[in-house]
Amino acid sequence: QVQLVESGGGLVQPGGSLRLSCVVSGFSISMAPMSWYRQAPGKERELVARSTSTGSTTSYAGSVKGRFTVSRDNAKNTMYLQMNNLKPEDTAIYSCNARYNTGIYWGQGTQVTVSS
């Protein structure tokens, strides 16, 4: 059974940092391109960062480039999103996504709130 579980969200002040984790079970993430998405209240879901299956290539939304870093630890079957210099506009539910075989899988999401 495929399962993606995010953690690491919370309340942080502007300028602070958080690291999100996405632990995967049911397949090896070394075989799957994976992404982080976010959705703020009243807004459409947006792609934040993506990583190829090997992790050798990553890409970012312009709004987070230079502040967020996506990485993966294949031995732990886990993808991460390091978020630095957080801004109030980064407040959203963050979800991880994986494409494996013919399926697309999502986690349940973790809330990130940036506020003073």
N, C-alpha and C positions, 0 to 999 in steps of 0.2 A: 504494500500500500504506500503510495506516494504521499509524503507530508512535508510541508515547508512551515517552519515555525520561526517567527521573528521575535526579537527581544532587544532591549537596550534603549527603548524610548523613555521619555520623561520630560520633566520641566527643567529648562535651563535658561539662564539669563543671556541676553544678547552678547555676542562675543565669545560665548562658551562653546564647549565641544561635547559631542556624544559619539559613541560607536554603536551602530546597530549590527546585529548578527542575524543570519538566516541559516538555521540548521535544517539540513535536508535528509530525509530518509526515504528509502524505496528505490533510489538509483544513485549512481556516482555522479557528482557534479562535474567531474572531469570530462563527461560526455555531453554536457549541456550548456549552451549559452544561457546566461542569467542576467537579470536586470533588477534595478530598484525603481519603483514608481512611488509617487505621492499624490494624495488628493486632499486639498484644503476644502473647508466648508464652502459650499456654493460654487465650487470650481470643478473643472474637468480633471480627470486623472492625467498626470503628466509623467513622462519618462525622465528620470533623474540621472541614472547612470547604467551602463551596460558593460558586460564583460564576456569575451569569447570563452569557449569551453576550456581553453588552456590558460586563460587569464592573461595572455600575452598582449591582447589588444583591449583597450577600454575607451569609452567615450562618455561625454557628460553634456547635460543641458547647459546652455550658456549661463544661466542664472546661478549655477553652483560650481562652475569650472574654477579651479584654483583653490576652492574651499573644501570640496568633498573628494574622497578617494575610495574607489571600490577595489576590493581585493578578495581573494579566496584562499582558503586552506583546504586543499583537496584531501589531505590526510584526516581532517576533522569533518569533511563534507559540509563545510560552512562557508558562506559568503559574508563579507563585511561591508559596511559603509561607514567610513570615518568622516565625521562632519565637524569642521572647524569654523570658527568665526561665524557662528550661527546668527541669523537675523530673524526678526519677527515674521517676515514673509516666508520663512522656512517651516512655519507651523503647519502641520498636516499629519495625516495618517500615512505611514510609509509601509509599503508592501514589497515583498520580493516575488520574482516571477522566474520560472524556468521553462525552457522548451526542451522536451525530451521525447525522443521518437516522434510520434505524431501528436503528442499531447502538450498542452500548455497548463502549467500548474501555478497556483497562487498560495501565498500564506494569508493569515488572517489579518495581518497588519499590526503596527505598533505606533502609538501616538507620540508625536514630538511636538512640544509646545515651547516656543521661545518667547519669553516675556520677562519684564522686570517687575 
